[in-house]
């Protein structure tokens, strides 16, 4: 009888950790820096002021993204660690109750009681904590919080995204040409970013592209309008 073999599979959900941080970082870098440049340029500021605002926005934004991601994901990691510690204690003090808990979970998913009891006992014998982490707490190697990875990914992608509108502003003439150039370049980048994010994540490309571009355009339009009003008032 021929032996059954398995083939390796790469599921899109495995990318969710770094993909979320990467898309958020790059998108925020483009939108916030482009909006800042457009707003300052619309206020009739000089080239030095516009570029200084852009550089300051890039540095501050990258640091903010890294810190924010690290803190938020660290909180998730702390919660996961606390849940696992509590589960480890319960397994040590009440193993049969925990086995019954696993069996109840499997019965709710469609197994009959006898099969669910047997599956629970076998999982408990091999890796009790791993079974409860996966099936009771929904903690797996895919969803496990990774604070450092999230922070570095967000900072790097924010910097990469912010650098493009800043470079366009540096190469463009001051005034309306700079505003148009930065806006167009940023919207194109946002559309490309939305398409790439959707493609990598397995989502509809058109929907992802339009969603990212729309909110980026709205942010820049509002900022430009505020900059224009402030510049006129001053």
N, C-alpha and C positions, 0 to 999 in steps of 0.2 A: 504494500500500500504506500503510495507516494506521500512523503512528508509535506505537511502544509507549511507554507512560508508566508511571511508577512512582508509588506512593502512599506517603506518609510513614507510617512505623510507629514506635511508641513501645513498646519492650520493657521488661518489668518488671525485667530484670536491670540496666538502666541506673540504677535507683534503689538498687542494693545498697550503694553506698558511704555515702551520707548516711542511708539508712534504717537500716542496722545501728547507726550511731552514735546516731541519734535515738531509736530504740527502747531501746537499752541505757541511754542517759542518762536518759530519762524513767522507765523502769522502776526503775533503781537509785535515782533521786531519791525516788520514792514509797516503795519498799520500805525503804530504809535510814533515811530520815527518820521514816516512820511507825513503824518498828520501834523506833527510838531513843526516840521520844516515848512509845510504849506501854510500853516497858521502864522508863523513868524514872518515868512516872506510876504504874506498877504497884508501884514501890518506895516509894510513898507520899511522893514528893517534892512540894514546893510548886509553885505555878503558875510562879513566876519561874524555878525550876530547870528545869522541864519546857520552858518556852519558850526558855530560854538553851541547853539541850541541842539543841533543834530548830534554832535559828539556827546554832549552831556546826556541827551536822551538815550543814546546807545549804551553808554557806560552804566548809567543809573538803571536802565531797564534790564540789562543783562544781570546785574547784581540782584535786582529785585526779583526777577524770575527765578534765579538760582536759590535765593533765600526762601522765597515763597514755596517753591516746589519741595525743597528740603524739609521745611517745617511741616507742610501739610502731609507729605508722604511719610515723614517720621512719625507723625501722629497716628497714621494708619498702621505703621509697623508696630508701634507701642500697643495699639489695641489688639493686633493679631497676637503679639507676644503674651499679653495678659490673658487672652482667651485660651491660648495653648497651655499656659501654665495652669489655669483652672481645670482644663480638660485633663491634663496630666495628673493632677491631684485626684480628680474624680475616678480616673482609671485605676489609680493605686488603691483607693478606698472602697470603690463600689464597681468592680469589673463586670459583674453579672447585670447590674442595672444599665451599665453603659452598653453592654452587648445587646440587651433588650431595646435600648434606644436606637441602636443601629438597625436592628431588625425592623423596628417600626418605620424607620425611614425607607427601607427597601420595600416594605409592604405597601407604603404609600405610593411608591413608584411602579407597583404592579406585580411584585412577586408574591406568591402564596406564603403563608406563615412558615411552613416547614423549610422551604427553600431560603427564605429570608433569614431564618435562624441559623441555617447552615452557613450561608454566605457571611453573616455577621461573625460567627465563631471563627471561620477561616481567616477573615480579615484581621480580627482581634489577635489571632495567634501569630500572624506574620508581622503586622505593624499597626498596633491598636491606635496609637496617637495619629499616625498618618491617615488612617481610615476615618477617624472622627474629624480631623482637620479638613479633609476633602469633602466628606458627605454630610457632616453636621454643620461645620463652620464655613464651608465653601472657600477654604484656603488651599490653593494649589501652587505649584511652581510657576504657573503662568501669571497668577494674580498677586503673588507675594509682593509686598511693598519693597521698593529699592530706592531709598532716599537719595543716595549719592548719584546713582545713575540718572534719576529724574532731574536732579539739580544741574548736573553737568550737561545733560542733553538740552535742557531748556536754555541755559546760558549760551551754549555754543550756537544753537539754532537761532536764538534771538539776535545774537551778534551778526550772524550770517545774513539774516533777513534785514536787519537795520542798516547794514553796510551798503546795500544797493541804493536805496533812496538817498543816502548821504553822498555816495559817489556821484550819482546823477546830479544832485544839487551843486556839488563842487564843479562839475563840468558845464553846467548850464548858466546862461546869462541871468542876471538878477531880475526880479520882477515877474511879470506874467509868464515869460518863457520858462522860468524855473518852476513855477507852480504847475504849469501844464506838463512839463517833462517829468517831474517827480510823480505827479498824479497818474499819468499814463503808464510810466514804467512800473509803478507800484501796483496798479490794477492788473497789469499783465503778469507780474510776479505772483500776485494773489491768485489769479486764475490758474496759473501753472501749479502753484502749491496746492490749491484745492483739488485739481485733477490728479496730482501725484498722490496726495493723501487718500483720495477716494479709491484710486487704483490699487495702492498697496493694501488698503483696508478692505478691499473687495466690495466697496459701495458704488452706487451709480455715479459715474464720472461727471455727467452734466449737472446733476443736483449738487454735488460737492463743489464744483467750480463756481456755479452761480451763487451759492450760499456764501462762500468766502469773499468773492468779488463784491457782492452787494453790500455786505457789512463794512468792508474796507472803504468802498466809495462813500457810504453814508458817513463814516467817521471823518474822512478827509473833507467832505463837503461842509460838515458842521464846524470843524476846526477852522477851515478857511473863512467861513462866514463870521465866526467870532473874531478871528484875526483882523478881518477887514473892518469890522465895527470898532474894535479897539484902536486900530490904526487911524481910523477916521476921527474918532473921539479925541485922541491924543493930538 
